[in-house]
Structure formats: structure tokens, C-alpha cells
């Protein structure tokens, strides 16, 4: 009997490419075009990191790796999306759920088998878990960004007060 992981593994390259395509399409047209077409990782570190991350996520979803290893691939993607103010938390993490649609399309015929369908539901629950982890990670990154900005503003105010002579050192 075929396992869902084996079926996905056979079509992994196409699945990851389609997944990358969908992630890239969440960006404005000019950016999406650049991310898709610029293959040099030094000229396009965002596209390169996203593609590497998606490939690693797929590999480790198939291997059922522990969450620590998966975080190594998820973290760079989520950090990239967290610093980009154009994304809400749900928009930044929705690409994880897109993987379920891509897999269902790729395995359309195979899914008709009831045993495969049961395995697919279990595989999709792993994807759901990944999405929850991505959301938590995104929120932690955004919180860190907001803390950095708040500290930067505090520092500006302190320096302005200092220049104005409103702050005295206490010995």
C-alpha cells in the first residue's frame, strides 16, 4: 500500500515550485516578478530564503521531523514577512494553508482511494499545526519589532531632553 508521503515525495519538486509561486504572488507585481525571476541568491536573498525554507518545510513535513528542525526553515520565511508591514498576521501565514490545496490538486487521482484520503487528512493536520506555529512565530517577531521601535523612540526623546538640558546626571 502506498503512503501519502511517498506520493507527495514523487511530486515534491512541482508542489514546492507551485507553493513558491503562490507565496510570491502575495507581493506586489514588480516584487513578485523579481522574486520569481532573479535566481542569484545574493541579488535576491528574500526569494532564495523563501524557496529554501519551503523546500525544507516540505522535506521535514514528509519526514515528520520534530518542530525544532521545522522552525529552522519556517523562521526565516516568517521573519521576512513580519518586517513587511503590508501583511496582516493572517495574510503572512496563509501560505501554509495553500500547501493543502496544492497537494490536493497534485494528487487529485490518488485521493480517490479511501486509504489515501485518510492519510491525507492526517498529513493536512500536520500542515495545520505548522500554520499555528507560523502564526505564533509571526506574532513574536512583530512584538519584537514593536519593542525595538518603542525603545528607539524612547532613546530619541531622552536624547532630545538631554540636548535641551532637561536631564541632569545624578552622582
C-alpha positions as CSV (number, residue, x, y, z in Angstrom):
1,X,0.0,0.0,0.0
2,X,1.2,3.5,-0.9
3,X,1.8,6.0,1.8
4,X,0.7,9.6,1.3
5,X,4.3,10.8,2.0
6,X,5.6,8.6,-0.9
7,X,3.0,10.0,-3.3
8,X,3.9,13.6,-2.3
9,X,7.6,12.8,-2.5
10,X,7.2,11.8,-6.1
11,X,5.7,15.2,-7.0
12,X,7.6,17.2,-4.4
13,X,9.5,19.4,-6.9
14,X,6.4,20.6,-8.7
15,X,4.5,21.0,-5.4
16,X,7.3,23.2,-3.9
17,X,7.5,25.2,-7.1
18,X,3.7,25.8,-7.1
19,X,3.9,26.7,-3.4
20,X,6.7,29.2,-4.0
21,X,4.7,30.7,-6.9
22,X,1.7,31.2,-4.6
23,X,3.9,32.8,-1.9
24,X,5.5,35.2,-4.4
25,X,2.0,36.2,-5.7
26,X,1.2,37.7,-2.3
27,X,3.7,40.5,-3.1
28,X,3.1,43.5,-5.5
29,X,3.6,42.7,-9.2
30,X,7.0,44.2,-9.6
31,X,8.3,42.5,-6.4
32,X,6.7,39.2,-7.4
33,X,8.3,39.3,-10.8
34,X,11.7,40.0,-9.3
35,X,11.4,37.2,-6.6
36,X,10.4,34.7,-9.3
37,X,12.9,35.6,-12.0
38,X,16.1,36.7,-10.1
39,X,17.9,33.4,-9.4
40,X,21.1,34.8,-7.8
41,X,20.8,34.4,-4.0
42,X,22.9,37.4,-3.4
43,X,20.8,39.7,-5.6
44,X,17.6,38.1,-4.3
45,X,18.1,36.9,-0.7
46,X,14.3,37.1,0.0
47,X,13.3,34.9,-2.9
48,X,16.2,32.5,-2.2
49,X,15.4,32.2,1.5
50,X,11.7,31.7,0.8
51,X,12.4,28.9,-1.7
52,X,14.9,27.2,0.6
53,X,12.5,27.5,3.5
54,X,9.6,26.0,1.6
55,X,11.8,23.1,0.3
56,X,13.0,22.4,3.9
57,X,9.5,22.6,5.3
58,X,8.2,20.1,2.7
59,X,11.1,17.7,3.4
60,X,10.5,17.8,7.1
61,X,6.7,17.5,6.8
62,X,7.3,14.4,4.8
63,X,9.8,13.0,7.4
64,X,7.6,14.1,10.3
65,X,10.5,15.9,11.9
66,X,10.3,17.5,15.3
67,X,9.2,21.1,15.5
68,X,12.7,22.3,16.3
69,X,14.0,21.3,12.9
70,X,11.0,22.6,11.1
71,X,11.5,26.0,12.9
72,X,14.9,26.3,11.2
73,X,13.1,26.5,7.8
74,X,9.9,28.3,8.9
75,X,11.7,31.1,10.9
76,X,13.4,32.9,8.0
77,X,10.2,33.0,5.9
78,X,8.1,34.3,8.8
79,X,10.8,36.9,9.8
80,X,10.8,38.2,6.2
81,X,7.0,38.5,6.2
82,X,6.9,40.0,9.8
83,X,9.1,43.0,8.9
84,X,7.0,43.8,5.8
85,X,4.1,45.9,7.1
86,X,1.9,45.1,4.1
87,X,1.0,41.7,5.7
88,X,-1.6,41.2,8.4
89,X,-0.8,38.1,10.6
90,X,-3.4,36.0,8.7
91,X,-2.0,37.2,5.3
92,X,1.6,36.5,6.3
93,X,0.8,32.9,7.4
94,X,-1.9,31.9,4.9
95,X,0.7,30.4,2.5
96,X,0.9,27.4,4.9
97,X,-2.7,26.6,4.2
98,X,-2.1,27.0,0.4
99,X,0.0,23.8,0.6
100,X,-3.1,21.7,1.3
101,X,-4.7,23.0,-1.9
102,X,-1.6,22.4,-3.9
103,X,-1.2,18.8,-2.6
104,X,-4.9,18.1,-3.3
105,X,-4.5,19.3,-6.9
106,X,-1.3,17.3,-7.4
107,X,-2.8,14.1,-6.0
108,X,-6.3,14.5,-7.4
109,X,-6.5,11.0,-8.8
110,X,-4.7,9.2,-5.9
111,X,-7.0,10.9,-3.3
112,X,-10.0,8.9,-4.7
113,X,-8.6,5.9,-2.8
114,X,-10.1,6.0,0.7
115,X,-6.9,4.9,2.5
116,X,-5.0,7.7,0.8
117,X,-7.8,10.1,1.8
118,X,-7.5,9.1,5.5
119,X,-3.7,9.6,5.3
120,X,-4.2,12.9,3.6
121,X,-6.3,14.2,6.5
122,X,-3.6,13.2,8.9
123,X,-1.0,14.9,6.7
124,X,-3.1,18.0,6.5
125,X,-3.4,18.2,10.3
126,X,0.4,18.4,10.3
127,X,0.1,21.4,7.9
128,X,-2.5,22.9,10.3
129,X,0.0,22.5,13.2
130,X,2.7,24.2,11.1
131,X,0.3,27.1,10.4
132,X,-0.3,27.6,14.1
133,X,3.4,27.6,14.8
134,X,3.9,30.1,11.9
135,X,1.2,32.4,13.5
136,X,2.9,32.2,16.9
137,X,6.3,32.9,15.3
138,X,4.9,35.8,13.3
139,X,3.3,37.4,16.4
140,X,6.6,37.0,18.4
141,X,8.5,38.7,15.6
142,X,6.1,41.6,15.3
143,X,6.2,42.0,19.1
144,X,10.0,42.2,19.0
145,X,9.8,44.8,16.1
146,X,7.3,46.9,18.1
147,X,9.6,46.7,21.2
148,X,12.6,47.8,19.1
149,X,10.7,50.8,17.7
150,X,9.4,51.8,21.1
151,X,12.9,51.6,22.6
152,X,14.2,53.7,19.6
153,X,11.6,56.3,20.2
154,X,12.4,56.4,24.0
155,X,16.0,56.9,23.1
156,X,15.2,59.8,20.8
157,X,13.1,61.5,23.4
158,X,15.8,61.0,26.0
159,X,18.5,62.5,23.7
160,X,16.2,65.4,22.9
161,X,15.6,66.1,26.6
162,X,19.4,65.8,27.2
163,X,20.2,68.3,24.5
164,X,17.6,70.7,25.9
165,X,19.3,70.4,29.3
166,X,16.2,68.9,30.9
167,X,18.1,65.8,32.1
168,X,20.7,66.0,34.8
169,X,23.1,63.3,35.8
170,X,22.7,62.2,39.4
171,X,26.0,61.3,41.1
